[in-house]
Amino acid sequence: SDIYTLMQRKALQMQAKPFALGVRIEHPQVLIDRMQYHCSSDKEVAEKRNYLPAASYSWTEQAGEKAVYSFCMCPGGIIAPCATGAEQVVTNGWSPSGRNNRYANSGVVVSVDESDFAAHAAKGPLQGLFFQRAVERSAWEAGGKTLVAPAQRLTDFLAGRISSSLPPCSYFPGIHSVPMWEVLPEKVWQALRLGLQQHGKKNPLYLTEEAVLVATESRTSTPVRIPRDHEKGSHPQMPLLYPCGEGAGYAGGIMSAAIDGINTAEKIIRLLKP
């Protein structure tokens, strides 16, 4: 965010862009294995895991005008704290090489755009960034103003009740029972609830009281895009500035960022050739 602030101070062009935010959802890995490998028991899962990896999943639902989808699913993984500043709770997920942790987690996120950023419109191209910060601060406050994350059982979230207890969770700083409607913007939690309900009709095992929602998953992609010339790849006001990758708004993950970096490097090489 320091780079965006510097560019705004120097009156360099930027654009607000849509992104997505929501929660991390964590299930026991054995339950995801049962669901994906169509097993009738944990014993059958154990037998199949002799020759099959920890199962993963991917899903998308349309909740009214909002897209709701899984993001960065981590089989046999861990929910990690990823705050980059003070007074914020941000989560992400990762899997060890063996995919052998007892939990599976995934981002479950909702698309947001400038209609959701309206309260921050005065921030211009950084309005989405300030919206993102507000949600992350809300999670920090709800968790007790530490890295403890607000969390809620999936079944309680869908039923509209506060969780009186929480299942075990891989998030090391710890989780604290807070209803998601006290953390997330109304349009986000309502779409999230509808999307999860719709997905649960297709995969009933997914809707278990052993699953927990952990807020927030808010860094799916940047809410800011730094413009660039289509042919040259450079910023229209600064010929030697080459925006690329996730931070510039041209990727949404490790692979897409790497590919965009390669493409940008090739453009620079072509320009440097005599």
Secondary structure, 3 states (H helix, E strand, C coil): CHHHHHHHHCCCCCEECCEEEEEEEEEEHHHHHHHHHCCCCHHHHHHHCCCCCCCCCCCEEEECCEEEEEEEEECCCEEEECCCCCCCCCEEEECCCCCCCCEEEEEEEEEECCCCCHHHHHHHHHHHHHHHHHHHHHHHHHCCCCCCEEEEEHHHHHHCCCCCCCCCCCCCCCEEECCHHHCCCHHHHHHHHHHHHHHHHHCHHHCCCCCEEEEEECCCCCCEECCCCCCCCCECCECCCCCCCCCCCCCCCHHHHHHHHHHHHHHHHHHHCC
